[in-house]
Amino acid sequence: MAGKRFLLIVAIGLGLTLFWDSTLLRPVKLLVVLVHEMWHGLLSLAAGVRLDSIEVSWNESGKTLVTGDFSTVGFMAAVSAGYIGCAFTGALLLRQSLVGRLERVSLILFAVLLIYFSWLFTSPLDTAFYTGTGYGLAFLVLAGLGQRPARGALTTVGVFFLFYSLFDLFDFTRDVDSTDAAILASYLGSDALKDGSVGFTAVTISLIWTAIILLVSYLLLAPAVREAVHYAEPEAPEDDVAGPAQGAAEFDMPADPGASIPADPNSPGMVAQAPGFEEPPEAEAMAGAGLDTGWNSPE
């Protein structure tokens, strides 16, 4: 079972690499953008400002609109939360699929959060509304179909989120002023947005975010991978245990198991009772299963 999950992860990663620019993947990318903006909103609320709305466009850009004054730490956390939070979401969903426990519950909770944010912080008939509500309902249906469909959905979404978060961090070439790293660099005093070039501060920020994403992913996934591999390996078979009659003298057994057996000819007058035990079965191998502050998210 674990081997099939690892093959599915590899297949999804390979497919994303080969068909990343395909329009067929755009609906899933919109889901990632929505979750990216949701994390901006969550950390903005935690920083003490009001979350007004979340917007997602068909061109894969997003915007989080808030009202209030940020502290320096609050602003840095809110801007950083997009990529890091999105990657955390992907790693957490993927972890649940690997350990093989609570897959349906995990998918249901994720679906409820999507629907909750879509109904409270997006505009009706907006792309963000349809994306969150649509995926939320779809995930609820998959969870209702059983553990296997739920596990497949968690694996697919988890890998996609991780891939998108890392891939998109270095996409500065098309519109630098819409990247979160450039926005944070500008806030910290960099001229990245003024001259339209990627400054040293923006690159440094992206590298720091990448390191955090990799660390968080490792901390979440490494134990799950070890656990999945452990349960997938069969236990070593037990050593053969000698039966009670092993090594005993051979006798011709009578047809009637209750009859007497002549004793050893060398011991006249002795009568041995027929054994009433059954030989133990052979050992079998056991196998386990298993912000407006308004920033735009990059394309």
C-alpha positions as CSV (number, residue, x, y, z in Angstrom):
1,M,0.0,0.0,0.0
2,A,2.8,2.4,0.9
3,G,4.6,1.6,-2.3
4,K,1.5,2.6,-4.3
5,R,1.3,5.9,-2.5
6,F,5.0,6.7,-3.2
7,L,4.5,5.8,-6.9
8,L,1.4,8.1,-7.0
9,I,3.5,11.0,-5.5
10,V,6.2,10.5,-8.1
11,A,3.7,10.3,-10.9
12,I,2.0,13.5,-9.8
13,G,5.3,15.4,-9.5
14,L,6.4,14.2,-12.9
15,G,3.1,15.2,-14.4
16,L,3.3,18.7,-12.8
17,T,6.8,19.1,-14.2
18,L,5.8,18.1,-17.8
19,F,2.4,19.9,-18.0
20,W,2.8,22.9,-15.6
21,D,1.8,25.4,-18.2
22,S,-1.2,23.4,-19.4
23,T,-4.6,25.1,-19.0
24,L,-5.9,21.8,-17.6
25,L,-4.0,22.6,-14.4
26,R,-5.4,26.1,-14.0
27,P,-8.4,25.1,-11.9
28,V,-6.1,23.4,-9.4
29,K,-3.7,26.4,-9.4
30,L,-6.6,28.6,-8.5
31,L,-7.2,26.5,-5.4
32,V,-3.5,27.0,-4.4
33,V,-3.9,30.8,-5.0
34,L,-7.0,30.8,-2.8
35,V,-5.3,29.0,0.0
36,H,-2.3,31.3,-0.4
37,E,-4.6,34.3,0.1
38,M,-6.4,32.6,3.0
39,W,-3.1,32.4,4.9
40,H,-2.4,36.1,4.2
41,G,-5.8,36.7,5.7
42,L,-5.3,34.5,8.7
43,L,-2.1,36.1,9.7
44,S,-3.6,39.6,9.1
45,L,-6.3,38.7,11.5
46,A,-3.8,37.4,14.0
47,A,-1.9,40.7,13.6
48,G,-5.0,42.6,14.8
49,V,-6.2,44.1,11.5
50,R,-9.6,43.5,9.8
51,L,-9.8,41.1,6.8
52,D,-12.1,42.7,4.2
53,S,-12.0,40.4,1.3
54,I,-10.0,37.8,-0.7
55,E,-9.9,37.9,-4.4
56,V,-8.6,35.4,-7.0
57,S,-8.4,36.1,-10.7
58,W,-8.5,33.6,-13.6
59,N,-4.9,34.6,-14.5
60,E,-3.8,33.0,-11.2
61,S,-3.3,36.3,-9.4
62,G,-4.7,36.9,-6.0
63,K,-5.3,39.8,-3.6
64,T,-6.0,40.1,0.1
65,L,-7.6,43.4,1.2
66,V,-7.4,44.4,4.9
67,T,-8.1,47.5,7.0
68,G,-5.9,48.5,9.9
69,D,-2.4,49.3,10.9
70,F,0.2,46.5,11.0
71,S,3.1,46.3,13.3
72,T,6.4,45.6,11.6
73,V,6.4,42.0,12.8
74,G,2.7,41.6,12.0
75,F,3.2,42.8,8.4
76,M,6.2,40.6,7.9
77,A,4.3,37.6,9.2
78,A,1.2,38.3,7.1
79,V,3.2,38.7,3.9
80,S,5.3,35.6,4.6
81,A,2.3,33.5,5.4
82,G,1.2,33.0,1.8
83,Y,4.0,30.8,0.5
84,I,4.9,29.2,3.9
85,G,1.3,28.6,4.9
86,C,0.4,27.1,1.6
87,A,3.4,24.8,1.7
88,F,2.5,23.8,5.3
89,T,-1.0,23.0,4.1
90,G,0.3,20.8,1.4
91,A,2.8,19.0,3.7
92,L,0.1,18.4,6.3
93,L,-2.4,17.0,3.8
94,L,0.3,14.8,2.3
95,R,1.3,13.6,5.7
96,Q,-2.2,12.5,6.5
97,S,-2.3,10.4,3.3
98,L,1.0,8.8,4.1
99,V,0.2,7.7,7.7
100,G,-3.1,6.3,6.5
101,R,-5.1,7.6,9.5
102,L,-8.0,10.1,9.6
103,E,-7.9,10.7,5.8
104,R,-11.6,11.4,5.6
105,V,-11.7,13.7,8.7
106,S,-8.7,15.6,7.3
107,L,-10.3,16.1,4.0
108,I,-13.6,17.2,5.5
109,L,-11.9,19.8,7.8
110,F,-10.0,21.2,4.7
111,A,-13.3,21.3,2.8
112,V,-15.1,23.1,5.6
113,L,-12.3,25.8,5.9
114,L,-12.5,26.4,2.1
115,I,-16.3,26.9,2.2
116,Y,-16.1,29.0,5.4
117,F,-13.6,31.5,3.9
118,S,-15.3,31.5,0.6
119,W,-18.7,32.5,2.0
120,L,-17.3,35.0,4.5
121,F,-14.5,36.8,2.6
122,T,-15.1,36.4,-1.1
123,S,-17.7,38.1,-3.3
124,P,-20.5,36.0,-4.8
125,L,-20.0,35.1,-8.4
126,D,-16.3,35.8,-8.0
127,T,-13.6,33.3,-9.1
128,A,-12.5,32.9,-5.4
129,F,-16.1,32.1,-4.4
130,Y,-16.6,29.4,-7.0
131,T,-13.1,28.0,-6.4
132,G,-13.5,27.6,-2.6
133,T,-17.1,26.5,-2.7
134,G,-16.7,24.1,-5.6
135,Y,-13.6,22.4,-4.2
136,G,-15.1,22.3,-0.8
137,L,-18.2,20.4,-2.0
138,A,-16.1,18.1,-4.2
139,F,-13.9,17.2,-1.2
140,L,-16.9,16.5,0.9
141,V,-18.2,14.1,-1.7
142,L,-14.9,12.3,-2.0
143,A,-14.7,12.0,1.8
144,G,-18.1,10.4,1.7
145,L,-17.0,7.8,-0.8
146,G,-14.5,6.3,1.5
147,Q,-10.9,6.2,2.7
148,R,-9.3,5.4,-0.6
149,P,-10.8,8.4,-2.6
150,A,-10.0,10.7,0.4
151,R,-6.4,9.4,0.5
152,G,-6.0,10.0,-3.2
153,A,-7.3,13.6,-2.9
154,L,-5.0,14.3,0.0
155,T,-2.0,13.0,-1.9
156,T,-2.8,14.9,-5.1
157,V,-3.5,18.2,-3.4
158,G,-0.6,17.9,-1.0
159,V,2.0,17.3,-3.7
160,F,0.5,20.1,-5.9
161,F,0.6,22.6,-3.0
162,L,4.2,21.8,-2.2
163,F,5.3,22.0,-5.9
164,Y,3.5,25.3,-6.5
165,S,4.9,27.0,-3.4
166,L,8.5,26.2,-4.3
167,F,8.1,26.8,-8.0
168,D,6.4,30.1,-7.7
169,L,8.9,31.6,-5.2
170,F,11.5,32.3,-8.0
171,D,9.0,33.5,-10.6
172,F,10.2,37.1,-10.6
173,T,10.6,37.5,-14.4
174,R,7.0,38.4,-15.4
175,D,5.8,40.9,-12.8
176,V,8.2,41.6,-10.0
177,D,6.0,44.1,-8.2
178,S,3.3,41.4,-7.6
179,T,5.6,39.0,-5.8
180,D,5.3,38.8,-2.0
181,A,9.1,38.8,-1.6
182,A,9.4,42.1,-3.5
183,I,6.6,43.6,-1.5
184,L,8.3,42.6,1.8
185,A,11.6,43.8,0.4
186,S,10.1,47.2,-0.4
187,Y,8.6,47.4,3.0
188,L,12.0,46.8,4.5
189,G,13.6,49.6,2.4
190,S,14.6,47.9,-0.7
191,D,14.3,49.6,-4.1
192,A,13.1,46.4,-5.8
193,L,9.7,47.9,-6.7
194,K,11.0,51.3,-7.7
195,D,13.4,50.3,-10.3
196,G,11.5,47.2,-11.5
197,S,14.4,44.9,-10.8
198,V,14.8,42.1,-8.3
199,G,16.9,43.4,-5.5
200,F,19.3,41.5,-3.2
201,T,16.8,41.8,-0.4
202,A,14.0,40.2,-2.4
203,V,16.2,37.3,-3.4
204,T,17.4,36.9,0.2
205,I,13.8,36.8,1.4
206,S,12.8,34.2,-1.1
207,L,15.8,32.0,-0.1
208,I,14.8,32.3,3.6
209,W,11.2,31.3,2.7
210,T,12.5,28.4,0.7
211,A,14.6,27.2,3.6
212,I,11.6,27.5,6.0
213,I,9.4,25.6,3.6
214,L,11.9,22.8,3.2
215,L,12.4,22.6,7.0
216,V,8.6,22.5,7.7
217,S,8.0,19.9,5.0
218,Y,10.8,17.7,6.4
219,L,9.6,17.9,9.9
220,L,6.1,17.0,8.9
221,L,6.8,14.4,6.2
222,A,10.0,12.6,7.3
223,P,8.3,10.8,10.3
224,A,5.3,9.9,8.1
225,V,7.5,8.4,5.4
226,R,9.4,6.4,8.0
227,E,6.2,5.1,9.5
228,A,4.7,4.2,6.1
229,V,7.9,2.3,5.2
230,H,8.0,0.5,8.5
231,Y,4.5,-0.8,8.2
232,A,5.0,-1.8,4.6
233,E,8.0,-4.1,5.4
234,P,7.0,-7.6,6.4
235,E,8.3,-9.0,9.6
236,A,10.9,-11.7,9.5
237,P,9.4,-15.2,9.8
238,E,9.8,-16.9,13.1
239,D,12.3,-19.7,13.4
240,D,10.9,-23.2,12.9
241,V,9.9,-24.6,16.3
242,A,10.5,-28.3,16.8
243,G,7.3,-30.2,17.4
244,P,6.9,-32.4,20.4
245,A,7.5,-35.6,18.4
246,Q,10.6,-34.2,16.6
247,G,13.6,-36.5,17.0
248,A,11.5,-39.3,18.5
249,A,11.6,-42.9,17.3
250,E,9.4,-43.7,14.3
251,F,6.5,-46.0,14.9
252,D,3.8,-47.3,12.7
253,M,0.7,-45.5,13.7
254,P,-2.4,-47.6,14.0
255,A,-5.6,-46.6,12.2
256,D,-7.3,-46.0,15.5
257,P,-5.7,-43.0,17.3
258,G,-6.9,-44.2,20.6
259,A,-5.2,-47.6,20.2
260,S,-2.0,-48.6,22.0
261,I,1.3,-48.5,20.3
262,P,3.8,-51.2,21.0
263,A,6.7,-49.9,23.0
264,D,10.2,-50.0,21.9
265,P,11.2,-53.6,21.4
266,N,14.2,-53.0,23.6
267,S,11.8,-52.2,26.5
268,P,9.4,-55.2,26.7
269,G,6.2,-54.8,28.5
270,M,6.0,-51.0,28.0
271,V,3.0,-49.5,26.2
272,A,3.1,-46.0,24.7
273,Q,-0.1,-44.0,24.3
274,A,-0.7,-42.5,20.8
275,P,0.0,-38.8,20.8
276,G,-3.1,-36.7,20.9
277,F,-1.5,-33.4,19.7
278,E,-1.4,-31.8,16.3
279,E,1.8,-30.6,14.8
280,P,2.0,-26.8,14.9
281,P,1.5,-25.0,11.6
282,E,4.5,-23.5,9.8
283,A,5.3,-19.9,10.7
284,E,4.0,-17.4,8.3
285,A,5.5,-14.0,7.4
286,M,3.3,-11.2,8.7
287,A,2.9,-8.1,6.5
288,G,1.7,-4.8,7.9
289,A,-0.3,-2.5,5.8
290,G,-0.7,-0.5,6.4
291,L,-3.2,43.4,2.2
292,D,-6.0,47.7,0.8
293,T,-2.6,46.6,2.0
294,G,-3.3,44.5,-1.0
295,W,-0.6,42.4,-2.4
296,N,-1.0,40.2,-5.4
297,S,0.2,36.7,-5.4
298,P,2.5,35.7,-8.1
299,E,1.4,34.0,-11.2
